[in-house]
Amino acid sequence: MLDLLKSALGNSDLAEIVWLSLRVSGIALVFATVVGIPIGSALGLGRFVGRRLLVALMYTGMGFPPVVIGLFVYLLLSRSGPLGGLNSPLVPNLFTPGAMVLAQSIIAFPLVAGFTMAAVMGVDAGLRQQVRSLGATDWQTTVTVLLEAKVGVIVAVIAGFGGIISEVGAVMLVGGNIEGRTRVLTTAIVLETRQGNFEMALALGAILLAITFVVNVLMLRLQGKAFTE
């Protein structure tokens, strides 16, 4: 197993697969974070008509099967789909990394937004009242609450990353697992397993786990917390 792992690490094709995995999931996570944290904060702090419905939809999205998201994106971007014939640089084509980013962004968004909402809802309401009494604007109040709930917000980002870096169904549908173009670690594991190369699949799985561990450690460092706590 160790020899196979060393062989896999020395494979130039593997470096490309790892880089594509990190690039696709990283870009998708950025999109989901930029949109999800503000929306999660608004749902957690705001009181408006339709909020309960939006919260219910958010929780539903957190448990939505990724392969269904992949099917939705596939139908959206297919030639007969509503976005398939636009030929716009803003609309990715099927079986490209852009389509994979779109699918993973949709998967990660409710996770980031939902956990952010739960985190800000857990902050003492007295803090908001105190900050507002000092003349803070709504934006300043929201930032203060997010800083207070930073541990939960980091957990939201970690949950979003974990939900997409290990996802296979959606990226297989919209990416096609094309060698040298859209093959990522999860789809490579599926391919090796189907071919009966179980040791190589396990080696790739170990690499995926190692990458996930390292990224999560880096995110945890953003909290400023000691690992011994």
C-alpha positions as CSV (number, residue, x, y, z in Angstrom):
1,M,0.0,0.0,0.0
2,L,2.8,2.4,0.9
3,D,4.7,1.6,-2.3
4,L,1.5,2.2,-4.3
5,L,1.0,5.5,-2.5
6,K,4.5,6.6,-3.3
7,S,3.9,5.6,-6.9
8,A,0.7,7.6,-7.0
9,L,2.4,10.6,-5.5
10,G,5.1,10.4,-8.2
11,N,2.5,10.3,-11.0
12,S,2.4,13.6,-13.0
13,D,-1.2,12.9,-13.9
14,L,-2.1,12.8,-10.2
15,A,-0.7,16.3,-9.7
16,E,-3.1,17.5,-12.4
17,I,-6.0,15.7,-10.8
18,V,-5.2,17.1,-7.3
19,W,-4.8,20.6,-8.7
20,L,-8.1,20.4,-10.5
21,S,-9.8,19.1,-7.4
22,L,-8.5,21.9,-5.3
23,R,-9.2,24.6,-8.0
24,V,-12.8,23.5,-8.6
25,S,-13.7,23.0,-5.0
26,G,-11.8,26.2,-3.9
27,I,-13.6,28.4,-6.5
28,A,-17.0,26.9,-5.6
29,L,-16.3,27.4,-1.9
30,V,-15.5,31.1,-2.5
31,F,-18.7,31.7,-4.4
32,A,-20.8,29.8,-1.8
33,T,-19.1,31.7,1.0
34,V,-19.5,35.2,-0.6
35,V,-23.2,34.6,-1.1
36,G,-23.9,32.2,1.8
37,I,-22.6,34.2,4.7
38,P,-24.6,37.4,4.0
39,I,-27.8,35.4,3.3
40,G,-27.3,33.3,6.4
41,S,-26.7,36.4,8.5
42,A,-29.8,38.0,7.1
43,L,-31.9,35.0,7.8
44,G,-30.5,34.7,11.3
45,L,-30.8,38.3,12.3
46,G,-33.7,39.6,10.2
47,R,-37.4,39.3,10.8
48,F,-39.5,39.7,7.6
49,V,-42.4,38.1,5.8
50,G,-41.5,34.8,4.2
51,R,-38.5,34.2,6.5
52,R,-39.9,30.9,7.8
53,L,-40.3,29.6,4.3
54,L,-36.8,30.6,3.3
55,V,-35.4,28.9,6.4
56,A,-37.3,25.8,5.6
57,L,-36.0,25.9,2.0
58,M,-32.5,26.4,3.4
59,Y,-32.7,23.4,5.7
60,T,-34.1,21.4,2.8
61,G,-31.1,22.4,0.6
62,M,-28.7,21.3,3.3
63,G,-29.9,17.8,2.9
64,F,-30.5,17.8,-0.9
65,P,-28.9,14.9,-2.7
66,P,-25.9,16.2,-4.7
67,V,-26.6,14.0,-7.6
68,V,-30.0,15.7,-8.0
69,I,-28.1,19.1,-8.1
70,G,-25.9,17.6,-10.8
71,L,-28.9,16.5,-12.8
72,F,-30.4,20.0,-12.4
73,V,-27.2,21.7,-13.7
74,Y,-26.9,19.2,-16.5
75,L,-30.4,20.0,-17.7
76,L,-29.8,23.7,-17.3
77,L,-26.6,23.7,-19.4
78,S,-27.5,21.1,-22.0
79,R,-28.2,22.2,-25.5
80,S,-31.9,22.0,-25.1
81,G,-31.7,23.6,-21.6
82,P,-32.5,27.3,-20.9
83,L,-28.8,28.3,-20.6
84,G,-27.4,25.8,-23.2
85,G,-27.7,28.0,-26.2
86,L,-26.7,31.3,-24.8
87,N,-23.0,31.1,-25.9
88,S,-22.1,33.5,-23.1
89,P,-18.7,33.6,-21.4
90,L,-20.6,33.8,-18.1
91,V,-22.4,30.5,-18.8
92,P,-20.1,27.4,-18.6
93,N,-20.4,24.5,-21.0
94,L,-21.1,20.9,-19.9
95,F,-18.1,18.7,-19.3
96,T,-15.9,21.6,-18.3
97,P,-14.5,22.6,-14.9
98,G,-16.9,25.6,-15.0
99,A,-19.9,23.3,-15.0
100,M,-18.4,21.5,-12.0
101,V,-17.8,24.7,-10.2
102,L,-21.4,25.7,-10.7
103,A,-22.7,22.4,-9.4
104,Q,-20.5,22.5,-6.3
105,S,-21.3,26.1,-5.6
106,I,-25.0,25.2,-5.5
107,I,-24.2,22.2,-3.2
108,A,-22.1,24.2,-0.8
109,F,-24.3,27.3,-0.6
110,P,-27.1,26.0,1.7
111,L,-24.5,24.4,4.0
112,V,-22.6,27.7,4.4
113,A,-25.7,29.8,4.7
114,G,-27.5,27.3,7.0
115,F,-24.7,26.9,9.5
116,T,-24.0,30.7,9.4
117,M,-27.7,31.3,10.2
118,A,-27.5,28.9,13.1
119,A,-24.3,30.5,14.4
120,V,-25.6,34.1,14.4
121,M,-28.9,33.0,15.9
122,G,-26.9,31.5,18.8
123,V,-25.4,34.9,19.7
124,D,-26.9,36.6,22.7
125,A,-29.6,39.1,21.5
126,G,-28.3,41.5,24.2
127,L,-25.2,42.1,22.2
128,R,-27.2,43.4,19.2
129,Q,-29.1,45.7,21.5
130,Q,-26.0,47.0,23.2
131,V,-24.2,47.6,19.8
132,R,-27.3,49.4,18.4
133,S,-27.6,51.6,21.6
134,L,-24.1,52.8,20.8
135,G,-25.2,54.1,17.4
136,A,-24.0,51.2,15.2
137,T,-25.6,50.8,11.8
138,D,-27.3,47.6,10.7
139,W,-24.1,46.7,8.8
140,Q,-21.9,47.3,11.8
141,T,-24.2,45.3,14.0
142,T,-24.1,42.4,11.6
143,V,-20.3,42.5,11.4
144,T,-20.1,42.5,15.2
145,V,-22.4,39.5,15.5
146,L,-20.4,37.6,12.8
147,L,-17.2,38.3,14.7
148,E,-18.8,37.0,17.9
149,A,-20.0,33.9,16.0
150,K,-16.8,33.4,14.1
151,V,-16.3,29.9,15.3
152,G,-19.7,28.9,13.9
153,V,-19.0,30.8,10.7
154,I,-15.7,28.9,10.2
155,V,-17.6,25.7,10.9
156,A,-20.0,26.7,8.1
157,V,-17.2,27.2,5.7
158,I,-15.6,23.8,6.7
159,A,-19.0,22.1,6.2
160,G,-19.3,23.6,2.8
161,F,-15.8,22.5,1.8
162,G,-16.4,19.0,3.1
163,G,-19.6,18.7,1.2
164,I,-18.0,19.4,-2.1
165,I,-14.4,18.1,-2.0
166,S,-15.8,14.6,-1.3
167,E,-18.7,14.9,-3.8
168,V,-18.8,12.6,-6.8
169,G,-22.3,12.3,-8.3
170,A,-22.7,15.9,-9.4
171,V,-19.2,16.3,-10.8
172,M,-19.5,13.0,-12.6
173,L,-22.7,14.1,-14.3
174,V,-21.7,17.6,-15.4
175,G,-17.9,17.0,-15.8
176,G,-17.9,13.6,-17.4
177,N,-14.7,12.4,-15.7
178,I,-12.7,13.2,-18.8
179,E,-9.0,12.4,-18.5
180,G,-6.8,15.6,-18.5
181,R,-9.9,17.9,-18.4
182,T,-12.4,17.1,-15.7
183,R,-11.1,14.2,-13.7
184,V,-10.9,14.9,-10.0
185,L,-9.9,12.8,-7.1
186,T,-13.4,11.5,-6.3
187,T,-14.1,10.5,-9.9
188,A,-10.7,8.9,-10.3
189,I,-11.4,6.8,-7.2
190,V,-14.7,5.6,-8.8
191,L,-12.9,4.8,-12.0
192,E,-10.1,2.8,-10.3
193,T,-12.7,0.9,-8.2
194,R,-14.7,0.0,-11.3
195,Q,-11.5,-1.3,-13.0
196,G,-10.8,-3.4,-9.9
197,N,-7.7,-1.4,-8.9
198,F,-8.8,-1.3,-5.3
199,E,-5.3,-0.5,-3.9
200,M,-4.9,2.5,-6.1
201,A,-8.4,3.6,-5.2
202,L,-7.5,3.4,-1.5
203,A,-4.3,5.3,-2.2
204,L,-6.2,8.1,-3.9
205,G,-8.7,8.0,-1.0
206,A,-5.8,8.5,1.4
207,I,-4.6,11.5,-0.6
208,L,-8.1,13.0,-0.5
209,L,-8.4,12.5,3.2
210,A,-4.9,14.1,3.7
211,I,-5.9,17.1,1.6
212,T,-9.2,17.5,3.5
213,F,-7.3,17.3,6.8
214,V,-4.7,19.9,5.9
215,V,-7.3,22.3,4.5
216,N,-9.5,21.9,7.7
217,V,-6.4,22.5,9.9
218,L,-5.7,25.7,8.0
219,M,-9.3,26.8,8.4
220,L,-9.2,26.1,12.1
221,R,-6.1,28.2,12.5
222,L,-8.2,31.2,11.3
223,Q,-10.2,30.9,14.5
224,G,-7.1,31.6,16.5
225,K,-7.8,28.5,18.6
226,A,-5.3,26.1,20.0
227,F,-5.7,22.6,18.8
228,T,-5.4,21.3,22.4
229,E,-8.6,23.1,23.4
